[in-house]
Amino acid sequence: MSVHAAGDQYGDSQNVLEMLDQRSATSFYWSLTLLATIGGFLFGYDTANIGSALSFVPYHLSGFALGYLVAGASVGAAVGALLAGPLTDLFGRKSLLIADAAIYTVGALLSAVTWHAWVLITARTLIGLAIGADSAIATAYIAEYAPAQRRGALSMLQQWMITVGILISYIVALVILRSLPGHAYGIDWRLIFGLGALPALVGLVLRTRMPESPRWLLEKGRYVGVQKAMRQLGIEVTIEQVERTAAQLRAAEEARKGEARISDWTPGVRRALVVICVFFTFQQITGINVPLYYGPRLLAPLFQSGGHGVTVDSAIAGVEVTAIMTAVNVGATYFGFKYIDRIGRRGMAMGGYGGMAVSALVAAFGLGFLHGTAQILVVMIGLNLFIASFAVGVGGTGWLIQGETFPTAVRGRAAAIGAAADWLANFVLVVVFPTWQSGIGLAWVLVCFAGLAVVAIGFVYTFLPETKGLSVDEIIHLYEEQAAHTRSATGEAPR
């Protein structure tokens, strides 16, 4: 791990956090971010492996129980996120990221050896605790060391790792199902679940070598720790520089909160939290996880030439076409990664939701009015564009604004609440979807998703400020100004 002395370059009097913001994103930063986002990979792997294995799990479930089996991890994820928030603000980002990897490993192994439906549901809830906690911590951790001009791209790696995890999960499923087609209802689905323990073990070992967040250490007054973390990040600083920075941050926070406000949860922080929770809710209820969770089950009937029920061949065909969609997901995320720091958060999000609305209507048209090969072609085009639009403008943007927006003192707790909102919205949608589909059909469900995407555009345009190029310490001031303007317009007294 190379260290580059930077005292002369930046000057002895410069704020050490400004040094972080102005630093170039070296290969170490990218490697560190990949390691921090292993939880995103596991999130994606878990999202897809239930879709691949669902047709072969030998437990006869339907309705709510089926929805819970598919989305049970989301319940654990919401709880995990809420628990992780105060814990990471208390004990640090690094220790929680290590614990998350350990919990996921246990859950994945339990999924592989399960002997009853409720054991599998319990295991998936345990996995959810880990990926939910990780989703609350990872982007906050990244935002606290990432250079300002590359923070968007580095944070987008969380979404990219989610997409890679989904793709790898489907590839693993295809290799296993094609290699052992006679064991689809036996060992195959257990292997699909259990292999998720391998990347979790890698994360468990390597995360012990990560630096702690320098901003969190500074907030806690651990100045020697700040010096060590900065050295790991390639910047040499003195204790005197760290102490001066701490004094500057205290003065800035006192000015932001005002003499009459002693709480860290200022009106601007509360407003930011509401905006991000609503953004996450739209991110889920516009339907992205329906093709990713249920894709093989939904698409298999399109490839079934005769008979009743889903045959192994048609189920595998459903997995194959869903794997194609996940490959599109991975590729499209690259464009979000490339342009997020150029176009900005607002433009990317509104463009993404617009693309989702149009493509959902295309897929709905194919389902409702076409048949045979034409139906397959149009539905696949619509769903691929739907996923691509989400990947470019919506998925990564949500995780980015969750991590970068809040002040360090409450970043863990606030990001955790945002992540919990995301997971709860995901859980509600995925559990309700089977009943919803049975009631009005998949085509009309897609029309509903299109309508919700249009509403999301209006929300982003009205409430989400642009934050590209700002340091994480500056962003919250935008929300403080918005909150002050709202109070002034309504005649509300300051609190």
N, C-alpha and C positions, 0 to 999 in steps of 0.2 A: 504494500500500500504506500504509494509515493506521497511525499509531503513537500510542498513548495513554500518557501518562506515568502511572506507577503507583507511584512511590516513596512519595508521601505516603499513598496509599490503603492500602498494605500495611505501611508502616513500614520504616525503614532496617535494622532488625535481623532482619527475617524471612528465612527460608530461601527462596532464589529458586525452588526446586522446589515449595515450597508455594504460591508465587504462581501457578505453572503449574497446579497441581492445583485451585486455587480460582478460576481464571479462567473467565469465561463463554465458551462456544463461539461466537465471532463468525462472521460470514460468511466471513472469511479462513480460519478453521480448517476450515470445511466445504470451501472451495475447495481448500485445501492437501491435505486428505484425498482429495478426488476425484482430484487430480493424483497423489498417492502411490499410488492404487489403479488407475491406468491399467493396470498389470500384471495386476490382477484382470480387467479388461475383456478384455485380450488372452488371458488364461487361458480365459475363457468363450468368446471368439470361436473360439479354436483347438479347444476341446472340441467345439463344434457344427459347425464347417466341415467336419471330416472326416466327420461323420455325413451332412451334406447332399451331399457330393461323392462319397462312397464308392461309390455305385451306378454312377457314371459314369467313375471313374478307369480308364483302359484297360489296367490291369495285372492279370493273372489271378493272384490270390493267394488262399490259403485257409489254414485252420489257424493255425499259429504265425505265419507271415508276415503273414497278414491281421490277426491280433491285434497284431502289432508295428507294422504300418502305422497302425492306429487309435491305439495307445497308445505309439508310439515316442517321442512328445514327453515322456512320463512318465519314460523313462530319462534323457533329457537333463535333465529337471526335477530328478530326484533328485541327479544330479551337480552341476547348477547350484546347488542349495540348499546342498550340502555345501561347494562351493567358495566360495560367497558368505559363509558364516558367518564364517570367520576373516578374510576380506578386509574385510568390513564392520566387524568389530571393530577392524581395523587402520587402514583408510582412511576409515571413516565411512559413514553410510547414504546420503547424497546422491550421492556419486560412483558407487556401485554401482547405484543406481536409474537414473542416466543411462546407464551402460554396458548395463544390461539392455534399455533401449529400443532402443539401437543394434543389439544382437545380434538382437532379434526382427525388426527391419526387414529385415536381411539374410536371415534364415531365411524370412520371408514371401515376399520377392521370389524367392528360389531355388525355393520351392514352386511358384510360378506359372510358372516357365520350365523346370521339370524335364523331362528327356528319358528318364528311366529310373526304375523303381520304387525302386531303391536310392538314387538321387539324392533322390527325394521323402522316403524314410525318413530320409536324412541331414539334409535340410532340417528335418524335423519334430523330429529330435533336437536340432538347433541352436536351434529355437524353444523347445524344452523347457528348454535351458540358461537362456534368458532368463526364462521365466515361473517356473521353479523358483527362480532367484535372487531374483526379485521376491517370490515367496511367502514366502521366508525373511526378507526385509528389511522389506516394507511395513508389516505390522502391528506389528513391533517399533518402527519409526520413528514410527508413529502413537501408540503407547502412550507414547512418550517425550516427547510434547508435549501430549497430550490432557488436558483437565480431568478429574479423577477421576469426577465425577458424570455425565459424558457420554462417557467412554472406551468404554463398551460400544457406544453408538450410532455413534460415529465409526469404531470398528474394524469394525462390521458393514457399513460401506460397502464393505469389501473383498469380502464375500460378495454384496452387492447389485450391485456392478460385474461380478462374475463372471456373475450371472444376466442382467444387461443385455447383456453381451457375447455370451452364448449366444443371447438373443432377437434381437439385431441380426444375428448371423450367419445365423440362419434366415430373417429378413426379407430380407437381402441375397440369400441363395440363392433364395428364392421369386421375387424380382423378376427375377433373372438367368434362372432357368429358365423362368419364364412369358414373359419378353420374348424369349428366344432358345431356344425348345424344340428347334429343329433342330440346335442346337450343344451339346447337353447333354454329348456325349462328346468335344467339341472344346474350344472356348474357355471354356465356362461354368464348368467345375470349376476351371480355372486362375484365372479372375477371383475366384471364391469364396475361393481361397487367398490370392491376391495383394493383395486389398483390405485385408487385415489390416495391411499395412505403413503405411497412412495414420494410424490412431490411434497407432501406435508412433512415427512421425515427429513427431506433435504432442507426445507425451510427451517425446521426445528434446530438443525445443526448450524446452519450458516447464519441465522439471525442472531446468534450469540456474539457474533463478531461485528455487528452493526454499531455505529456511533449513536449515542442518545441524541435527541433533538436539542440543538444548542439554545433554541428559544425557550424550550421548557426548562432547561437547566438554569437559564438566566432568570426566568420567572421565579424559580425556587431558591435563588441566591447561591447556587452551587458553581462558583466562579472557576474553580480549578477544573471542574467537569466541563464547563464551557470551553476552556482553553484546550482540553484534550479532544473534545468533539470537533472543534474548529481545525485542530491539527489533522485529524482523520479526514476531514473534508478538504484538506490541502491549503489551509490558511493558518499562518502563525500569528498569534496575538499575545499581548501581555495581559497580566492580571489587571494592571491599571486601565488598559483599554476596556476590558470587560466591566470593571466597576463604573467607569464613566458612562458606558452604554446603559448599564442598569439604572443609573441616576437619570439619564435622559428619558428612558422608557417610563420611569415612575412619574416624571414631570408631565410627559405627554398624556399618560392615562388619567392623571388628576385633572388636567385641562379638559379632556374629553368628557369625563364623568361629571365634572363640576363639583364645587365644594359641598353642595347640598345632597349629592348622590354618593352613597358609600357602596352601593351594590355594583358588581361587575355586569349585571344584567340590565344595562341601560336601555332606553327606548329604541335606540338604533340596533342593539344586539337582538332585542325581542322582535323587531321588525324583520331583520335579516333571517332570523330563525323561522318565522312564519313564511317568508318568501321561499326559502330553500325547502321547507317541508311541503309546501304546495307544489313546487317544481318537481320534487321527487314523487309526489302523488300522481301528477300528470304523467311522469315518466313511466309509471307502471300501468295506470288505468287506460292508457292509450293502446295497450295490448301487446307489448313487445314479447313478453314471456309465453304467450299462448303458442306461437309456432315453435318456440324453443323448448318448452316443457312438453307440449302435446303433439309436436310436429309429426313424429313417426306414427302415432295413433290416428291423427287426423288425415294424414296423406296416404296411409296404407290402403284404405278402401279404393282410392283412385287407381291403384295398380292391381286390384283383385279382379281376375278374369271370370271367376265363377265360384259357385259354392257359397257356403255361409260361414261367417266368422272370419277372423283375420288369420290367414295361413302364415307359416314361417317365412315363405318367400316374399309375400306381400309386405309383411312386417319389416323384413330386411330392406325391401325397396323403399319403404317409408323412411327408414334410418338413412339410407343412401341419399335420398333427395334432401333430407334435413341436413345431412353433412354438407351438401352443396351450399345450402343457405348459410351455414355457419362459416364456410370458406369465404363467402361474400361478406359476411360480417367482419371477419378478420381483415380482408382487403379494404373494405370501406372505412374501417377505423383509422387506417393510415392517413386518409385525407383529413379526418378530424384532427389527428395528431399533427399534421403538417400545417394546417391553416388556423388552428384555434388561437395562436398568438398573433396572427395577422388580421383575421376578420373580427375576432372578438367573440365573447360568450353569447351576447344577445343575437347577433346575426346568425351564428351557427345554430343556435337553438331554434329560432323561428324558421330557418330554412329546413332544419331536420323535421320539425313537426309538420311543415307544409308538405314535404315529401311523403311522410307517413300517411297523411290524409288522402292524398291522391292515389298512392299505391294500394291502400286498403280498399278503396273503391274499385280499383282495377281487379283485385283478387275477388272481391264480392261479385263483380260482374261475371267473371269466369265461372264461379260456383253457381250463380243463379240462372245463367242463360246459355251456357255452353256444355258440351258433352265430349267424352272420349279424349283424343289427343289434343284437340283445341282447348278443352277445359284444363287439362294438365299443364299445357304450355302457358296459358294466360294466368292461371293461379300461381304457377311457379314464378313467372315474371313479377306479378304483383307482390307476392310475399318476399321475394328477394329484394325488390326495391324498398319495401316496407322496412326490412331489417337494415338495409344499407343506409336509408335515411336516418334511422335511429342511431346507427353506429357513427355516422359522420357528425351529426349535430346535437344529439340529445343525451346519449348514454354517458360519454365522457364529460360533457359539460356539467351534468349533475354532480358527479363526483368531484370535479374540479372546484366548483363554487362551494361545495360542502367543506372542502379542506382549506380553502384560502380566505374565507370571509371573516371568521370570528377572531377576536383578540385572544392571545395566548392563554390568558387566565381561565377562559371558559371554552377554549377551542375543542377540547376533548368532549366535554359534556354537550355542547351545542351540536357538534358534528354527530355525536351519538344519537341525539334526538332526531336529527335529519335522517340518519341511516335507519332508525327504527320506523320512521314514517314511510320510508321507501319499502322496507320489508313488510310492514303491515298492509300497505296498499297492494303489494305483490301477492301476499297471502290471500287477501279478500278476493282479488280478481281470479286467481288460479283455483281457489276453492269454489267460487261461484260459477266459474266458466262452464263446467259440465252441465249444470242445471240451465244456465243461460242458453247454451247451444241447443239443448233439448227443447227449450221453449220456443225459440224464434229461428233457429238454424244458424249455421256458421256465417253465411253470407250477410245476414242482418246484424250479427255481432260485429263483423268487420265495418259495416256502415256506422255503427255506434262508435267504434274506435276512431273512424275518420272525423266524426263530429266532435269528439273529445279533443282530438289533435288541433282542430280549429280553435276551440276554446283556449287551449294551451298557448297558441300563438298570441292571442289577445292578452293573456296573463303575462307572458314574458315581455311583450311590448310595453305594458303598463307599469310593471313593478320591478323588473330585474335591471339594475344599473350595469353599465359596462365597467369591467375591472381590469382589462388587459393592460399590461405594462406597469401596474401599480404594485408596490410592495404589500405584503400581507398585513403590515402594520398600518397602511393607509386606507385599506378597503373599507373598514368598518365606518370610517368617517363619512362615506357616501350615504350609508344607511342612517347615520345620526342626522345628517342634513335633511334626508327625506322625512324622518320622524319629526324633526323640528318643524319642517314646512307643513306637515299634516296637522300638528298641534296648533300651529298658527292659523291655518285655514279654518279649523273647527272651533277655535277659541278656547282650546283646552289649556289649562295651566300646566307649566312644566312640572315634572315629577322627579 
